[in-house]
Amino acid sequence: MTNYRIHVSNEAFLDLAQAFDWYEEQRSGLGSELELCVDARIHAIARNPFHYQERYKQVHIAFVDRFPYGIHYLIEDNDIRIIGIFHMSRNPENWNEA
């Protein structure tokens, strides 16, 4: 079994921070619930990155449980590079890769 290293881009951290803030404004603690769900999905990606569908330009998307967000990532050898975590209503053609 291959051990994959996870690398999260600054853009993906910013995406998550913005989502966290928005959810916290809606209800205290909801941002933390989002973070837990994202963290669980990232661990699942690390266990089996090819499980999630390749959608465009070699970018895979893993959807987050309970929240309408997708984790967009590339697989490069033994590395998983997370390039974005954003709301599924956003068009991925409107943002740049890290």
Secondary structure, 3 states (H helix, E strand, C coil): CCCCEEEECHHHHHHHHHHHHHHHHHCCCHHHHHHHHHHHHHHHHHHCHHHCCEEECCEEEEECCCCCEEEEEEEECCEEEEEEEEECCCCHHHCCCC
